[in-house]
Amino acid sequence: MIDPTMFDNLKVVLEGIIYDFEMDDRLTILDRTDSIDLAKLKKSYIVDFKRLRGKTSVTLAMTADLQTLASEILEEDMTDLACHFQLTFHTPIKNPKTDCEALLFIINKHWRQFHPTITQRISYIYPGHLHYSNAIQLKFDDGLTEENIDDLHSIMTSVVETLNSIDLIFK
């Protein structure tokens, strides 16, 4: 029998937490992708969800690339192995200048301890746009390892708290 990889172990725990949160009505799952890209030899787990009656959604993406998978399976140079991990919050905004600053404050409030790289991408439909769409990406540069398994519940709690805060301010 083949041993599960770090990616598989993290995915199982993370997926269980997400489904527990859905059972507790803290969030609702919108979409889920669990794939292996044979062209790039990459595994990915992507899930989209939001609060039950919220407007803001989040995309959680965890991936393991060829180098990570091969090093782990071959048990070679496992010191820096980690799964890539990022969150992207999607929310409508009206005034990019003030709303982006407010969103950055919310993100920093909930995510400061994790030290993610934060970017905001604004888009709108032309012509006649009345609202902008903001995608706030949090990239965890150190990635996730099996040592972070105990952190996954607090990460998901921070996701839900962030969704609550954004939806409260941007009704």
N, C-alpha and C positions, 0 to 999 in steps of 0.2 A: 504494500500500500504506500502511496506517495504522501509525504508529510505536507500539510497545508503551508503555504507561504505566509510571510508577514502580512501581505496584502489580504489574503483570505481570512486570516485571524482578525485583523482590524475590521474588515468588511462585515463579518458575522456579528461582531459585538456592536458595531455602529448601526447596522440594520436592525438589530434587536432593540436598541435604544429608541430608534426612530419609530418603529412599530409600537413600542410601549407608549411613546408620547402620543401617537395617533389614537391608541386605545383609550388614553386618558383625556381625549378631546383637546389636547394642547396644540395639535396641528393636524392638517389633512394633507395627504400625499397627492400630488398632482401628476407626477410622472416618475418613472424609474428606469434606468438603463444599467445593465450589468453586462459588460462586453469584453471580448478579447479581440484586439485588432491584430489579425494575422500578418498584415503588411508591415506593421511597425513592431510586432511582438510586444504589445502593451496591454495590460489589463486596466479596466476602468469601471468605477462604480459612480453613477451620477443619479442623484435623486432631487426632485423639485417638490417643494412643499410650502405651505403658508399656514397662518392661523386659521381656525375654522371659519371665521367671518372677516378675515383681514383682507386688505388690498395688496399688501407687500408680500412678495414671494421670495424664496431663497433657493438657489441651486448649490448643492453640496457636491463637490467633485473630488474623488480620490483616485489616483492612478499609480501604477507601478510600471516603469519602463523596462526595456530589455536588459539594461545594465544591472538594475536592481534585482530583477527576477533571476538572471543568470548567475550573478554573484552569490545570491542566497542559495540557489539550488546546488551550485558547485561548491558552496561553502568557501568562497574565496573573498578576501578583503571585505569583510562584513562590517567594518568599523563605521562607515558613513552611510550605510543603507537606510533609506527612508522612503515612504510613499509620499508622493506629491499630494498636497491637500489645499483646497481653496473653497471659499464660500463667496457667492455673488448674490447680494440682495437687490431685488428689482422693485422699484417704487416710482409712482408718478409724482412729479413735482411741478410747481407753477413758476417759481422764481429761482433760477439756477444759482444766482449769487448768494442769496440768503439761505435757501434750502440746502445747498451743498455744505455750507458751514454748519448748519444745524445737524445734518446727517453725520458729518465728520465728528462732531461733539458726541453724538449718540454712540457711534462706532467706537470711539476712543474710550468712552465710559465703560462699555461692556467688554472690550477686547484688549485693553492696554496690557494686561498681564501676559497675553499670548504673543505680543510683538509682531503682528502680521504687517505685510506691506499693503497699504490701502490705496486704491485708485478708484476714481469715479468717472464714469463714461456717460455723457448726456447725449440723448438722441431725440429727434422729433420727426413727425411725418410732415412733409412739405406737399402742397401748400396748406394753409389754413390751420396750422398747429395751434392748439389751445393749451396743451399740456406737454411737458417734457417727460421723458422716461430716463430714470437714472439707474445705472447698474453700478453698484458699489462692490468692488472686488476686494476680498481679503485673502492674500496669498501667504501661506505659512511657509516661509523660506526654509526652515529646518525640516519640514515635512513631519510625518508621523511614523513612529516605530512602535513595536510591541510594548515598549516602556510607557507609551502614552495611553494604553488601554484604559487605565484608571482615570485618565483625563477626559475620555470621550463623553461621559455623562455630563460633566461640567461644561464641555464645549457645546453640547446640544442644549443644555439649560441656557447658556449665553445666547445661542441662536434664537430660542423662543423669547427670551427677554428683549433681545434686539428687535425682533418682529413686533412685540408688544409696544415698545417705545416708539418705533417708527410709525406704526399704525395709529398710536395715540396722538402724535403730533401732526401727522399728515392725513387727517380724516377725509 
